[in-house]
Amino acid sequence: MKANRSSVARAVDQPDPKVRFYLFLGEDEGQSRALATRLQEALGASRFTLSMGAMKGAPAVLVDEAAALSLFGERRLIWIEPAGNDLTEAVETLLAAESVESPVVAIAGALARSSALLKLAEASPLAVAFTSYMPDGDEAARIVVDLGRRVGLKVSLPVAARIADTCANDRAIAMQELEKFALYVGASTSAPKELAHEVVDAVGADASEGDFAQLADLALLGDMTGLAEAIVRLPKAAVEPIPAIRALQRRILVLAPARARVERGERLDAVMTSLGMSLFWNDKPVVGKILNRWTADGLATAAERAGALERSFMFGDAPEFESLAEELLAIARKARSAGR
């Protein structure tokens, strides 16, 4: 069944016991995860994570897990992330099963309209499929206002727009920021408080933006010594790894298409000029050096690794600061070898 905005809210907040598969897809993975979390809370279930690798060549694993009785009798929600078309055969088996004990939720990125998994979920009365699109500026600010209410913060639209922009419109990161602000000012749903710009100045993610951008640039330049020194100077307890990795992703988003243009034959100085307002004046020498050092394919690989690292921060058990440092140093080693 294909859901719209109003019906998906009902589907996750008042789950139909007949529905056994939920597919949340689209470029706004933060909203997909938020919907899955709301479903988990409404079910009063524990999360059981199942990887795509566990089902490779064995699609029956999914229905076996969904049909299994919990050891202690508690409800379970089987959570698959990231999901893709390789899941189709396993979901077909799940939907054809006589009965299951636990529903399954799959978090997918952008899937084509021709996706076999998407068509299967939309066609079945035992499934719900919903596509999340990235919000625009005004909508993103309103989302932050609503998220703020959940933790006892009264957030004005200008402050909300600032938070949304800092978090790249990612709901999960925005919620982490708002929880931090609520703790800082002592807000709660029973004792709500206004969120002022001064609080965001003091403890917001953008307060560390300069340090994070410097880490990204040192890694992409291959400056192993400078990067190691910068990492050592960072107070581990204060470093939030997701905003740090986002700074790296934002830099790569500027660099990758620019490098592709250079490889198509455009002059580097012309490409740099065309970047114009997307760069601060003091960033241009650094960006020029990075563009000379990396290939478009290398930057694409770095972007993929950064995305995988972000997901591991949100769902894995690896030490976050150490994982961030290791990945930045790996990027620096790659950049240094490419520059020889």
C-alpha angles and dihedrals in degrees: 000000000000112000130205127205097278097041095047090056090056091044094057100034095044103026117204107231089219092062111091103167130050120186115193111183142157140088094291096076090166090066091045090055091045091054091048090050091050088051091051091050093047090051092046085226136150118236118250110190117212120185126218087236091062090059098043106126090354110074091165089072090080096054090042090057093043091051096045120107116237114251093232098030097252122137119259134203113203107220123199121186132197097021130181143162090296086076093064099094092047091050091049088056091047094051092047094051118112092236141338134205099210131040121229128227122194124194111206131173122225111333124189118249086245091058111134091213093052093047091049093051094045093049098049124083086208093062140061123208125188131173119213118206125197110264121239122238099276094042092046090054092050089050090054090050089053093046089050091058090058091063097037100264126135102210121189118218094251092052091044091051090052092051092046091051093047090051093046088242090295108150095202093054091043089053091051089052093048092049088053092049091048091053091047095053096034095244126161137165089261093048108029121190137193117258110223130195088246091066091050088049091053103045108004124124091249089063086074096037094106092054092046093048089050091052091051093049095047090051094048091046091053092238097155095172096047092045094049091050092048092050092050090052093054115098101237095211092054098047115103104198099202095061087045093054089044089059088055091048092050091052092049091049088061095041103045100063090040092054090047089056091051090052090051088060106268117139115255094232091053091050091048091050091051092054087068113147095016088079134054112235093249091052095061099081091049093047091049091054092047092050089054091051104046136058123221090247091051092052091048089054091048090051091051091050091048090052092049090049092051091053090049090053091054098043109015136084098226117124101265102212093046093047091050092050093047093051094048091050090048090053090048091052090051092049092048093051091047091054095056 
